[in-house]
Amino acid sequence: MVNAILIVLDTLRQDHVGAYGNEWIKTPNLDKFAEESVKFTRMYPESLPTLPARKALYTGRRVFPFNEDHRGITRTPRGDFISDALGAPGWSTISDSHDTLAERFGRKKYVSALFSDVYHQFKPGYNFQRGFDQWQWIRGQEEDAYLSGPEVDNEVLEQYLTAKKNGVTAGTVFAQVMMKQFLQNTRWWKSEADTFPAKVFRAAGEWLDMNYETLIEGKGFLTVESFDPHEPWNPPMHYIRMYEEDEDWQKGCRKITHSLYGPASILSEQELKNLRTRYAAEVTLTDTWFGYFIEYIKRIGIWDDSIIVVVSDHGHMLGEHGLIAKAANPLGREVADLVAMIRFPGGKHSGETCDKFCYHHDISTTICKACKVSTSNMEGKDLFELVENDKLIYYDHVTVAWGGSVAVYDGKYWYNGYVWNTEDGSLYNVEKDPELTKNIISEAPEIAEKLLEMSWGDTSQPIDMDFMKKFKEVLGCTPVTTKLTKEK
């Protein structure tokens, strides 16, 4: 029998991990895990942002084109299909008609658990914990209404906010509420042990101890969700010192730890540098506690008797394309390119790299196949077979859907724009322009149209274009639009 361990790291950029070529970010534990597993370089989210991505991971099914949410099948108790995520269809409860991984494993008498600080999963009615024998919500991330007081002084709060005179964005407005709650939630921290990655991975490690006999029998299914390195980026100072030696590194600027979801020009050059430093330090903090957990797995004696998956849901632009955001349009590779590694049972194919296209929902099928759990009604493919067979290709392109927008990538060209037509879309030749800086759609409109048509074929359900057009000006829960962005 084989255990299954799924580790999801939120907002981890592929290009910020050493195993993927980064030479200045310190990620020794992820790098070592890459050497001991199969590294996937072309793993993409089927749908974005946070919760749509997890619905695909938890069910092995496509979420795009969001028809279930559109029709109200997965309505939240509030009665709407997107709950509190502005313009993000798919941001809702998991449909009762779809089995979750935890439910599938439960029917095979596996003991299962979920440890997560992704507070969106636990909002009323969302039921992402459905099917788990045990689940624990580590409280306090972002605007989680964890502690009601004492309130943070406005003078303290102002240190973490951009100056209004510099401009207003959707993110800077949200930060007024979010940062106040976050600072309240974390004001009692004393040491690194209080940070969220430490709490999440330690709790998961304790579960390994408490379920030792079950795991030795190969009957454990564990999901570990780390919201970090998602913003707010507030790593302990000794992590920041790994990347910043100047003692006056914050002098003359504010402690911007949140995303602007708007133009990077709102920040000074030093503030932008500090923000990137904070993100890098947060990545290393998360890597540290990820490593702690992996060593726990090895120490407990189930390293070779488990399938262990490490994957991110998306990344974040940190000034690239002039933005500090994750956004539907423009959707850059900084957001869409994922970290994905799988340690197959017995270490099969360890150290190999897979450059073939694959998706989040393929991970679910792969986990079930490895553990001989039913994959009925799943739409994902088995990634072990993809690695085993050099000639096997599942996809000749990928489509990443977010609200009314899609990004389509065929290995050479990258299209990003609205799903109904190519007007206002963009096209890039990735082979010549890997950072997507030169829009060539006017030179090759027929290529953009072909890619868009390919995205229409990536769903077994019809796309309601009238419904999608509702999101033309509202591009997801983290929008970057002219209406919500006002520069100085």
N, C-alpha and C positions, 0 to 999 in steps of 0.2 A: 504494500500500500504506500501511497505517496501523499505527503502533506502539501498544502498550497499556501503560499504567502504572497500577498499582493501589497506592494508599497507604492503609494502615490505621493509625489512631491509637487506641491502646487507652485506654479510660476517659476519653475526651474528652466532657464534657457540652455539649449543644447550647447551654444557657443561659449558658455561659462563653466564648462566642465573639462578638466584636463584630458580625459579619455577621448574627447571629441576635438582635441586640437588646441584648446586654450592653454597658453603658456604662463599666465600670470595669476589666474584664480587657483587657490589651493583647495583641491578636492581629492585628497589622497585615498579616502575610503571608497568613493565612487569609482575612482580610477582603478583601484585594486579589484573591486567587484567586476568591472568591465573585463579585466584580464581573466576572471574566473567564470565568465558567462558569455553569452552571445550578445554583441552590441548591435543594435539596429540604428541605422543612420537616416532612414526614411520612414519613420513612424509618424503618423499625423492624426490629429483629433478629427473625428468624423463630424462633430458639431461642437460649437463653443457658445458661451464661456463655461464657467465652473460646473454648474449642475448638468447642463446637456452633455458635457464631456463624461461626467460620471454616470449618467444614465446608460450611455453606450458601454462603459466599462463594467457596470454592475449587471447588465442584462445580456450583453453580446449582440445587441440589436442596433440598427441605425436609428437615429433620432430625426434627422432631416428626411422629409420636408415639414416636420412639426405638425402633421395633420391631427394627431391625437390631442395635442394641446389646443389646436384651433377648434376642434369640435367639442371641447369641454370634457373629454373622457377622463382626463387627469386633472380636473379642476381642484384647486386648493379650497380649504374651508371658506376663504374669502369670496369664492365664486368666480375668480378670473383665471385665465390660462397662463399668465406669466408671473403671477404673484407680485413680489416687490422688485423684480428686476426689469427696469424700464426697457422695453423693446427687445426682450430676449425670449422668444418662443422656445419651448423646451425646458425653460427654467421652472420646473414644477415637480410634483410628486411622480414616483415611478408607477406606471399603470398597473392596476391589479391583474391585468390580463397577461403581464409579462413576468416570468419567473426571474428572481434575482439569483445571483451566484450562491448566496447564503442559503436560499431555499433549496436549490438543486443539491448542494452539499448536505443539507440537513436530511434530505430523503435517502442519502447514502450513509446515514448515521455518523457523519462527521460532526465534531464539536467545533463551533465557529465563534469568532469574536471580531469586533470592530473597535478600533481605537482611533479617535479623530478629534482634531481641533478646528475642522472646517465647519464653522457654526451654521452655514447655510443648510447643511444636511439635516440639521435638527430643528429647523423652524417648524411650527405647527403644521401637520399634515404632509410633510415632505417624505417621511418614512424610508429614508435611505438605510436605516438600521433594520429594516424588515428582514426577518429570517435568521438573524444572528442569535445564537444562544446567549451571548453576552455582548454588551456594547457600552462604551464609555465616552462621553463627550468632555473633552478637556476645555474648560470655559475660558473666555476672555479675549478672543481674537477680534480685531477690528472694532465694529460697533456692536458686538454681542452685549446685550443688556445684562451683564454679569453682576457688576457692583453699582448700586445706586448712589453711593456716596462714600466718603465725603467728596464733594465736587472739587474739581481741579480749578485753581485760580486762573482767571483770564490772563494774567500776566505770564503765567507758565505756559498756558495754551498758545499764546501769541508767538512764542519762540519756535513753535512747530508749524506755523502757517505761513504761506506766502503773503507778501504785502498786497493789499487790494489795489494799490496804485500801480502795481506791475501788471495787473490783468486778472480776469476772472474766468475760470473754466468750470466744467461740471465737477471735476475733481477737487478744485479748491473750495467749492461750495459744500460738497460732501464732507470735506475734511473738517469743517467747522464742528460737525456733529461727531464724526467718526473718531477724530483724534482726541476729543474731550473724553469720550467713553473709553477709548483705548488707554489713555493715560490714567484714568480712574482704575481700570482693571489691572494695570500693571504697576501701580505706584508702590506696592508692597514688596516688590521683588528685591531680594537681597543678593542673589548670586546667579551664576549660569544655570544652576539646578532649577531655577524658577522659570527659565525660558520655555517656550512652547515645544520646540523640538525635544528638549530634555524630558519634559513631562510625557509627551506622546510616546517616545521610544522606550522610556523607562517603564511605562505602564504596559506596553506590549511585551517587553522583556519579562516582567513579572508574570504575565499570562503564560509565557513559555514555561516558567518554573511551576506554576500551579497546575498545568495540564501536561506535565512531563510524560506520564504513562500513556496518555492518548496520543501524543506526538511520536513516541517511540513506536507505537503501533501504526503510524502513518495515517491517522484519522483526524488531523487538525486542519482547519481552514481559517486563516487569519488575514484581515485587511487592516493596514496601517495607513492612515491619512495624515500627512503633515502639511498644514497650511503654509508654513514657511518653505521656501523663501518669498512668499507673498508679502506685500506691504501690509502694514507699516514696517519699515526696515529699521529695527531697533536692536541690533546685536550688542552684546557686552563690549566694552571699550577695548579689551585685549584682542578681540577679533578685528576691530577697526584698525588697531595699531599694526596689524599684519600688512595693511595696505597703505597706511598713512603715517609717516614718521614726523611730519611737521606738528609741533606742539600747538601751534596757532591755527590748526586746520579749520576750526569753526569760527575764527575771529572775523567779524564783519559780515556774517551771514546767519540766517536762521537754520534751525535744525530740521530741515525738510526731510521727513521720513515717509511721507505718503506720495502716491502718484498724482500727478496733475490732471491726467486724462485731458491733456491739452498741449499747447505748444511749449517746447523746451525753452523758448526765448523769454518766458516769464521769469526764469531763474537766471541768476548771475552765473558767470563761468565757474566761480568757486562753489556755488550751491549745487550746480550740476555735477561737478567733480565729487562733491561730498555725497550726493545721492547715489552715484555709481559706486563709491567706496562702501556705502552702507549696504547696498545690494550684494556686492562681492563678499563682504563680511558675513552677511546673513546666509549666503550660500555655503560658506565655510562652516558656520555654526551648525547648519542643518547636516552637512557632511559629517561633522564630528559625531553627532548623535545617531546618525544613520550607521556609522561605523561601529558604534557601541552596540547597536541592535544586531548587526550582522555577526559580530564576535559572539554575542549571546547565542545566536543560532548554531554557530559552530561548536561552542562550548557545551551546549545542551545535547549535541550528538545527532542532529537531524539535517546537517548540511547536505549530505548526499542523498537523503531520502525525501527531498522536497523539491518542488518547483517554486522558484523565487523570482518574482517579477518586480522590477523597479521602473517606474514610468512617471513622466510629468504630464500635466494636463495642457499647459501652454506656457509661453514665456511672457516677456514684457519689453516694450521698447523703452530705452533709457537715453533718449535724445536722437536715436536713429530716425530718419525721415522727418526730423524736426519735431518729434513728439515724445512725450513721456506718457505712455499709455499702452494698453492692450485694446485693440479696436477691430471692429468688423471690416472697416473700409477707411483707410488702408490697412490691410492685414499683411504685415511683414513677416519675413522668415524668423525674425527674432521672437515672434509670437507663435508661429505655426510649427517650426522644427522642434521636435520633442527629444528628450532624453528617454531612451528605452533599452533595457537590458534584461535578459532572461537567463537565469541559472537553471538549466534543465536537470532533472534527476540524474544523479551519477556524474554530473559535470559534462555531459555529452556536448561536444562542439565548443567547449570553453575556449575562450581566446579568439574565436572567429568573429567576423563582422558580416552583417547582412545589409546590403545596400538596396534591397528590393522594397518597393512600396508596400506599406501595411498600415492598419488603422487600430485605434483604441479597441473597437469591438472584436478584433481578432484575438486580443489578449484573453478575453473571457473564454472564447472557444478553446484556445490553446491550454489554458489552465484546466478546463473540464476534461479535455482529451487526455492530458497527462495523468489525471486522477481517475479515469474511467467513469466520469460523471456524465449524465445525459446532456447532449447538446441540441436536443430537439427544439425547433423554432428559433434557434440562434442563426444569425446572419454572418457571423465572423468566420474566418478561416484558421486552420491550424498552422501556427508559425513554425512548429517543429518540422513539419513536412516541408515548409518553405526553405528551411535551413538545410535539411537533409538532401533535397533535390536541387542541384544547381540549375537545372533547366526549367524548373517550375516557376511560373509567374502568375500571381493572383490578379494584379492590377497593372494596367499600363499608364495609369494616372491616379491622382487622388483629388477628392473634393472636400474642402473644409467649409462647412456652412455655419453662418452666424446671422440670425435674423433674416433680413431680406437680401443679404450679401453672401457671395461665395468666393473662395479662392480655389482655382483649379491649376494643378501642376502636373505636367506630363514628362518631367525629366529635363526638358529643354526650355519650355515656355511656362510662364507663371501669369495667369489671368486673375484679376481681382476686381470685382464690381457687383452690380445688382444682378439678381438671379433671373430677371425677366428680359433684359436686353443689355447690350454692351455700351449703351450710352452712359457717359461719365465713368466708364471702366478704365482699367489700366492693364498694360501688357509689358512683360519684361522677358528678355532673353537671358535666362539664368546662367547659361554656359559662358556668356560674355560679360554678364552683369549680375554676379551672384548676390550682391547686396541690394538689388532692385532699386537702382537710382535713376535709370533712364527709361521713361515710359515710351514704348514704340507702337502703341496701339494705332496711331494715325498712319504708320508705315505698313502695318499688317493687320488690318481690321478683320480679315477673313480668318486669321488664326485665332483671334479672340472669340469670334463667333463660334468657331469649331469647338474650342475649349468649353465655352458656356453650354453648348448643346451636349457635350459629354457629361456635364454635371447633371443635366436633366435625366440622363439614363442611369444615374447612380442611386435611384430609388425605385422600389417596386410600386410606389404609390404616386398618383398624380400630384403635381405641384399646383396649389391654389395661388396663382399669380396675383390676384386682387388682394388676397390676404397678405402676401409678402410685401406688396407695395405700401402697406401701412408703415413699414419700417424704413422707408426711404430716408426720412429725416431723423430717425431715431435708431441708431446703429448699435443696439445692444445695451447691456447694463453698464457699460463703460463707454459712452458715446464720445466721438470727436466730431462735432458738427459746427457749422458756422453759427447756428442758433444758440449753441451752448458754450461757445468759445469766443471770448471777447478780449483781445489783446489791448495793451495800453496804447 
